[in-house]
Amino acid sequence: MTALGYTALIIGLLAIGVAAGYLAARTARHRERRRPEGPTVAELLQRLVHRTNNGIVVLNRFGDVVLNNPRADELGFVRDNQADPRARKAAEEALETGEPVTVDLSPLNRTSLRGRGPAAVLGEVRPLGDGFTVIDAGDESDAVRLEATRRDFVANVSHELKTPVGALALLAEAVIDASDDADEVRRFSTKILHESTRLGTLVSELIALSRLQGAERLPELTTVEVDVVVEEALGRSRIAAESAGIEITLDDPSDLLLDGDRTLLVTALSNLIDNAVSYSPPGSPVSISRRMVGDFVEIAVTDRGIGIDPQHQQRVFERFFRVDPARSRATGGTGLGLAIVKHVAANHGGEVKLWSRLGTGSTFTLRVPRHGADAEVGGTGEQNAATGSELAGSEQSGGEARSDAAAGTAEPGRADTRPETDSADGVATVETGGVR
């Protein structure tokens, strides 16, 4: 080959090299442009596993932990990189059957957990193939507590309905047997009327309570005059108070306004008044006071009754709870009145407080945001921050009816209180800012 041929060959090879380099660079730039910005799919999956609210654990065929997220440690079914024995056993079963297996991973010893810990952890084990299994478990504590509450509620309602219904049946039989005795018929008929009235009241309050617990926003909020609410509530309870020889005293009109449902507020306040009348001895006074504390209107009902034992003060707002069941039944109480008060307050963005001392009496205080206050009103049951001083309990001095709550002043030496805490004089104050 001549020198000219070699030169042509070299030039050709260089041209091919340049063209190949250009094509390679162009392809690389094209691929770079097509590559999506941000994390890869694998990175996204890793974030998903680590940030999910459920505990995720992957086990191999020997039951060893291959992968787990922090939530699995928080729920307690992974300790020191070891899976719970119940999870490993369920994984073995899933590998044998090839089907998902449900497993209860609830803590066996809650005291060993850091903090409160979950009360119920339920998981599902699924085979992944090649001897691997995945455990997906979540905290079901709220669902378990809700189911327990539902069972208790159904049991309580069944019991409460069974009593008057059974009494009506027996009284009807007695009327039939005594059909020739007009006095006996009249006596039994009066009892039938009493039991039927009690049954109707119970059903009505159950309906009202179910609506309040429906997490629905209040219908057509209007500007409500506090003085009108007090007068209407007092009108509902005046006959019962007069029958018991109890005098209900009011403070001066306040001209206070709030936003809410007047019917619900009247129902709540009348329940507080009825409760004070029912648990007060004949001839003792009951007082009602109203005042503004910060952005809240406070309406306090104070009695000089038997008082409430501290161990019962946290439970008086529970459905069907009665401090004195015999006394409550004798007065026609259903055990739902204070529960309704609590939910009415919560649905208005407020709360109800209790101060009580055995042998002295009790003060129930309904707190609702004032008209135009910057408060969320609805069925969320969220607790609004309490502002201002706390209403104090009542004092009894000789035969004189006096209430610090009615006077709008705090008991000397009492500090502000919070839920499940004691005041300076050692008397507990209970607050219910939300819905249990």
ZAVO-136761 format. One record per residue (C-alpha): residue number from 1; y, x, z. Coordinates in nm, 2 decimals. Each point is the difference from the previous one (the first is absolute). Last residue first. Layout:
! residues N
num	north	east	up
NUM	Y	X	Z
...
//
This chain:
! residues 436
num	north	east	up
436	1.11	-6.49	7.54
435	0.34	-0.11	-0.12
434	0.30	0.21	0.08
433	0.27	0.07	0.25
432	-0.18	-0.13	0.31
431	0.16	0.15	0.30
430	-0.14	0.00	0.36
429	0.20	0.11	0.30
428	-0.20	0.14	0.29
427	0.15	0.00	0.35
426	0.02	0.33	0.18
425	0.36	-0.03	0.10
424	0.11	0.26	-0.25
423	-0.17	-0.19	-0.28
422	-0.36	0.06	-0.09
421	-0.14	0.07	-0.34
420	-0.24	-0.18	-0.22
419	0.25	-0.08	-0.27
418	0.35	0.15	0.07
417	0.24	-0.05	0.28
416	0.36	0.07	0.07
415	0.06	0.11	0.36
414	0.03	-0.23	0.29
413	0.23	0.11	0.29
412	0.18	-0.32	0.03
411	-0.16	-0.28	-0.20
410	0.18	-0.03	-0.33
409	0.27	-0.25	-0.06
408	0.02	-0.30	-0.22
407	0.04	-0.25	0.29
406	-0.30	-0.19	-0.13
405	-0.20	0.32	-0.02
404	0.10	0.09	0.35
403	-0.12	-0.33	0.11
402	0.11	-0.21	0.31
401	-0.13	-0.32	0.14
400	0.10	-0.01	0.37
399	-0.27	-0.11	0.24
398	-0.02	0.34	0.18
397	0.06	0.28	-0.25
396	-0.23	0.01	-0.30
395	0.06	0.28	-0.25
394	-0.07	-0.03	-0.37
393	-0.09	0.27	-0.24
392	0.23	0.21	-0.20
391	0.10	-0.03	-0.36
390	-0.01	0.35	-0.15
389	0.32	0.19	-0.10
388	0.12	0.05	-0.35
387	-0.20	0.03	-0.32
386	-0.36	-0.06	-0.07
385	-0.12	0.15	-0.33
384	-0.16	-0.26	-0.22
383	-0.37	-0.04	0.00
382	-0.16	-0.09	-0.33
381	-0.19	-0.33	0.00
380	0.02	-0.01	-0.38
379	0.06	-0.38	-0.02
378	0.36	0.03	-0.09
377	0.34	0.10	0.12
376	0.11	0.37	-0.04
375	0.29	0.07	0.22
374	0.37	0.09	-0.09
373	0.15	-0.27	0.22
372	0.18	-0.28	-0.18
371	-0.08	-0.26	0.27
370	-0.16	0.16	0.30
369	-0.35	0.16	-0.01
368	-0.24	-0.19	0.23
367	-0.11	0.08	0.36
366	-0.19	-0.26	0.20
365	-0.01	0.10	0.37
364	-0.27	-0.13	0.24
363	0.10	0.04	0.36
362	-0.26	-0.05	0.27
361	-0.03	-0.10	0.37
360	0.02	0.14	0.35
359	-0.34	-0.03	0.15
358	-0.16	0.25	-0.24
357	0.27	0.17	-0.21
356	0.07	-0.05	-0.36
355	0.21	0.13	-0.29
354	-0.11	-0.10	-0.35
353	0.15	0.08	-0.33
352	-0.01	-0.18	-0.34
351	0.08	0.17	-0.33
350	0.22	-0.01	-0.30
349	-0.02	0.02	-0.38
348	-0.01	-0.37	-0.04
347	-0.37	0.00	-0.08
346	-0.05	0.21	0.32
345	0.17	-0.25	0.22
344	-0.19	-0.30	-0.15
343	-0.32	0.20	0.04
342	0.06	0.08	0.37
341	0.10	-0.36	0.08
340	-0.31	-0.14	-0.17
339	-0.22	0.23	0.21
338	0.19	-0.12	0.31
337	-0.09	-0.36	-0.08
336	-0.36	0.04	-0.10
335	-0.18	-0.04	0.33
334	-0.04	-0.37	-0.06
333	0.19	-0.13	0.30
332	-0.06	-0.36	0.11
331	0.14	0.05	0.36
330	-0.35	-0.02	0.16
329	-0.14	0.22	-0.27
328	0.25	0.27	0.08
327	-0.05	-0.03	0.37
326	-0.38	0.04	-0.03
325	0.04	0.29	-0.25
324	0.23	0.21	0.23
323	0.12	0.31	-0.18
322	-0.09	-0.17	-0.33
321	-0.08	0.18	-0.33
320	-0.07	-0.24	-0.28
319	0.17	0.22	-0.26
318	0.15	0.32	0.15
317	0.36	0.01	0.12
316	-0.11	0.00	0.36
315	-0.21	0.31	-0.05
314	0.24	0.29	0.08
313	0.12	-0.18	0.32
312	-0.35	-0.07	0.13
311	-0.06	0.33	0.19
310	0.36	-0.01	0.13
309	-0.07	-0.34	0.18
308	0.22	-0.28	-0.12
307	0.25	-0.18	0.21
306	-0.07	-0.31	0.22
305	0.32	-0.18	-0.10
304	0.37	0.06	0.04
303	0.07	-0.04	-0.37
302	0.22	0.18	-0.25
301	0.04	-0.08	-0.37
300	0.21	0.26	-0.19
299	0.16	-0.03	-0.34
298	0.11	0.33	-0.14
297	0.20	0.03	-0.32
296	-0.04	0.35	-0.16
295	0.24	0.23	-0.18
294	0.11	0.17	0.32
293	-0.09	-0.23	0.29
292	0.15	-0.35	-0.04
291	-0.07	-0.26	0.27
290	-0.19	-0.31	0.08
289	-0.12	-0.14	0.33
288	-0.26	-0.27	0.10
287	-0.08	-0.07	0.37
286	-0.30	-0.16	0.16
285	0.03	-0.13	0.36
284	-0.27	-0.08	0.26
283	-0.06	-0.36	0.11
282	-0.37	-0.01	-0.09
281	-0.15	0.34	-0.02
280	0.05	0.19	-0.33
279	-0.28	0.09	-0.25
278	0.02	-0.31	-0.22
277	0.38	-0.01	0.00
276	0.03	0.37	-0.11
275	-0.27	-0.05	-0.27
274	0.18	-0.32	-0.13
273	0.33	0.20	-0.02
272	-0.17	0.29	-0.19
271	-0.16	-0.25	-0.24
270	0.33	-0.18	-0.04
269	0.15	0.34	-0.11
268	-0.27	0.06	-0.26
267	0.02	-0.35	-0.14
266	0.38	0.01	-0.02
265	-0.02	0.33	-0.18
264	-0.26	-0.13	-0.25
263	0.21	-0.31	-0.07
262	0.32	0.19	-0.04
261	-0.13	0.25	-0.26
260	0.20	0.32	0.00
259	0.33	0.17	0.00
258	0.19	0.02	0.33
257	0.32	-0.14	0.16
256	0.15	0.02	0.35
255	0.25	-0.26	0.11
254	-0.11	0.09	0.36
253	0.00	-0.33	0.19
252	0.02	0.06	0.38
251	-0.33	0.07	0.18
250	-0.27	-0.26	0.03
249	-0.19	-0.14	0.29
248	-0.34	-0.17	-0.01
247	-0.09	-0.20	0.31
246	-0.36	-0.04	0.08
245	-0.13	-0.32	0.16
244	-0.33	0.02	-0.19
243	0.07	-0.33	-0.19
242	0.36	0.12	-0.06
241	-0.13	0.32	-0.16
240	-0.25	-0.18	-0.22
239	0.27	-0.25	-0.12
238	0.25	0.28	-0.07
237	-0.23	0.22	-0.21
236	0.07	-0.13	-0.35
235	0.37	-0.04	0.08
234	0.02	0.35	0.13
233	-0.12	0.13	-0.33
232	0.26	-0.20	-0.18
231	0.28	0.11	0.23
230	-0.10	0.37	-0.02
229	-0.03	-0.01	-0.38
228	0.34	-0.16	-0.03
227	0.16	0.26	0.23
226	-0.15	0.28	-0.22
225	0.17	-0.14	-0.31
224	-0.21	0.08	-0.31
223	0.11	0.14	-0.33
222	-0.27	-0.08	-0.24
221	-0.31	0.17	-0.13
220	-0.16	-0.21	-0.27
219	-0.37	0.05	0.08
218	-0.11	0.30	0.21
217	-0.19	0.26	-0.19
216	-0.38	-0.04	0.00
215	-0.23	0.23	0.19
214	-0.24	-0.29	0.06
213	0.01	0.05	0.38
212	0.28	-0.25	0.04
211	-0.19	-0.25	-0.21
210	-0.32	0.04	0.20
209	0.20	-0.04	0.33
208	0.16	-0.32	-0.11
207	-0.34	-0.14	-0.11
206	-0.16	0.10	0.33
205	0.30	-0.15	0.19
204	-0.05	-0.33	-0.18
203	-0.38	0.00	0.07
202	0.05	0.07	0.37
201	0.27	-0.26	0.03
200	-0.23	-0.26	-0.16
199	-0.28	0.09	0.23
198	0.23	-0.02	0.31
197	0.12	-0.34	-0.12
196	-0.36	-0.11	-0.05
195	-0.09	0.12	0.35
194	0.29	-0.18	0.17
193	-0.06	-0.32	-0.20
192	-0.37	0.00	0.10
191	0.10	0.06	0.36
190	0.22	-0.31	-0.01
189	-0.28	-0.20	-0.17
188	-0.23	0.10	0.29
187	0.24	-0.14	0.26
186	0.07	-0.32	-0.20
185	-0.37	-0.06	-0.06
184	-0.06	0.06	0.37
183	0.27	-0.25	0.10
182	-0.12	-0.26	-0.25
181	-0.36	0.01	0.12
180	-0.23	-0.19	-0.24
179	0.01	0.27	-0.26
178	-0.10	0.27	0.25
177	-0.30	0.13	-0.19
176	0.19	0.00	-0.33
175	0.30	0.17	0.16
174	-0.23	0.26	0.15
173	-0.16	0.07	-0.34
172	0.35	0.06	-0.14
171	0.08	0.23	0.29
170	-0.31	0.21	-0.07
169	0.08	0.03	-0.37
168	0.37	0.08	0.07
167	-0.10	0.27	0.24
166	-0.23	0.16	-0.25
165	0.29	0.01	-0.26
164	0.24	0.13	0.27
163	-0.23	0.29	0.09
162	-0.15	0.08	-0.34
161	0.34	0.07	-0.16
160	0.08	0.28	0.25
159	-0.35	0.15	-0.03
158	0.00	-0.01	-0.38
157	0.35	0.15	-0.01
156	-0.10	0.28	0.24
155	-0.31	0.08	-0.20
154	0.19	-0.01	-0.33
153	0.27	0.23	0.15
152	-0.25	0.24	0.14
151	-0.18	0.03	-0.33
150	0.33	0.05	-0.18
149	0.12	0.26	0.24
148	-0.33	0.19	-0.04
147	0.04	-0.02	-0.38
146	0.35	0.13	0.02
145	-0.11	0.29	0.22
144	-0.27	0.09	-0.25
143	0.24	-0.03	-0.29
142	0.26	0.22	0.18
141	-0.26	0.26	0.09
140	-0.13	0.03	-0.35
139	0.09	0.37	-0.04
138	-0.16	0.11	-0.33
137	-0.30	0.19	-0.13
136	-0.10	0.13	-0.34
135	-0.31	0.23	0.02
134	-0.10	0.18	-0.32
133	-0.35	0.11	-0.08
132	-0.14	0.31	-0.19
131	-0.36	0.06	-0.09
130	0.06	0.05	-0.37
129	0.15	-0.34	-0.02
128	0.31	-0.16	0.16
127	-0.18	-0.22	0.25
126	0.22	-0.25	0.19
125	0.05	-0.02	0.38
124	0.23	-0.28	0.12
123	0.20	0.01	0.32
122	0.12	-0.20	0.30
121	0.21	0.14	0.28
120	0.08	-0.22	0.30
119	0.21	0.08	0.31
118	0.21	0.27	-0.16
117	0.15	0.28	0.21
116	0.22	-0.04	0.29
115	0.11	0.36	0.03
114	-0.26	0.28	-0.07
113	-0.34	-0.15	0.01
112	-0.25	0.08	0.28
111	0.10	-0.31	0.19
110	-0.11	-0.22	-0.29
109	-0.37	0.09	0.05
108	-0.22	-0.15	-0.26
107	0.28	0.00	-0.26
106	-0.06	-0.25	-0.28
105	-0.19	0.14	-0.29
104	-0.18	-0.32	-0.10
103	-0.19	0.06	-0.33
102	-0.03	-0.19	-0.33
101	-0.24	0.15	-0.25
100	0.06	0.02	-0.38
99	-0.31	0.00	-0.21
98	-0.21	0.29	-0.14
97	-0.27	-0.09	0.24
96	-0.10	0.34	0.12
95	0.34	0.17	-0.04
94	0.17	-0.30	0.18
93	-0.25	0.02	0.28
92	0.07	0.37	0.05
91	0.38	-0.07	0.00
90	-0.05	-0.27	0.26
89	-0.17	0.25	0.23
88	0.27	0.26	-0.06
87	0.27	-0.26	0.08
86	-0.17	-0.10	0.32
85	-0.03	0.36	0.10
84	0.38	0.04	-0.03
83	0.09	0.27	-0.25
82	0.05	0.36	0.10
81	0.30	0.20	-0.10
80	0.10	0.05	0.36
79	0.00	-0.38	0.05
78	-0.02	-0.25	-0.29
77	-0.04	-0.37	0.09
76	0.30	0.00	0.23
75	0.25	-0.22	-0.19
74	0.25	0.28	0.02
73	-0.25	0.25	-0.14
72	-0.08	-0.22	-0.29
71	0.38	-0.05	-0.06
70	0.04	0.38	-0.05
69	-0.21	-0.01	-0.32
68	-0.36	0.11	-0.05
67	-0.20	0.21	-0.24
66	-0.34	0.17	0.01
65	-0.11	-0.12	0.34
64	-0.37	0.08	0.05
63	-0.26	-0.29	0.00
62	-0.27	0.20	-0.17
61	0.03	-0.18	-0.33
60	0.38	0.08	-0.01
59	0.26	-0.20	0.18
58	0.35	-0.11	-0.13
57	0.23	-0.15	0.26
56	0.30	-0.23	-0.05
55	0.19	-0.17	0.29
54	0.21	-0.29	-0.12
53	0.38	0.00	0.00
52	0.00	0.21	-0.32
51	0.21	0.32	0.01
50	-0.26	0.27	-0.02
49	-0.22	-0.17	-0.26
48	0.29	-0.11	-0.22
47	0.16	0.35	0.02
46	-0.33	0.16	-0.11
45	-0.03	-0.25	-0.29
44	0.35	0.08	-0.11
43	-0.08	0.37	0.00
42	-0.31	-0.06	-0.21
41	0.19	-0.21	-0.24
40	0.25	0.28	-0.05
39	0.34	0.01	0.17
38	0.33	-0.02	-0.19
37	0.09	0.05	-0.37
36	-0.24	-0.10	-0.27
35	-0.14	0.27	-0.24
34	0.09	-0.11	-0.35
33	0.30	0.25	-0.03
32	-0.22	0.28	0.12
31	-0.27	-0.09	-0.25
30	0.26	0.01	-0.28
29	0.14	0.34	0.12
28	-0.35	0.14	0.02
27	-0.08	-0.13	-0.36
26	0.32	0.15	-0.13
25	-0.07	0.33	0.17
24	-0.35	0.01	-0.15
23	0.13	-0.10	-0.35
22	0.26	0.27	0.01
21	-0.25	0.26	0.12
20	-0.25	-0.10	-0.28
19	0.28	0.02	-0.26
18	0.11	0.34	0.12
17	-0.36	0.13	0.01
16	-0.06	-0.14	-0.36
15	0.31	0.17	-0.12
14	-0.10	0.33	0.16
13	-0.34	-0.02	-0.16
12	0.15	-0.07	-0.34
11	0.25	0.30	0.04
10	-0.29	0.22	0.09
9	-0.21	-0.11	-0.29
8	0.30	0.05	-0.25
7	0.06	0.35	0.13
6	-0.37	0.08	-0.03
5	0.00	-0.12	-0.36
4	0.31	0.20	-0.09
3	-0.16	0.32	0.15
2	-0.29	-0.05	-0.23
1	-0.34	-0.13	0.09
//
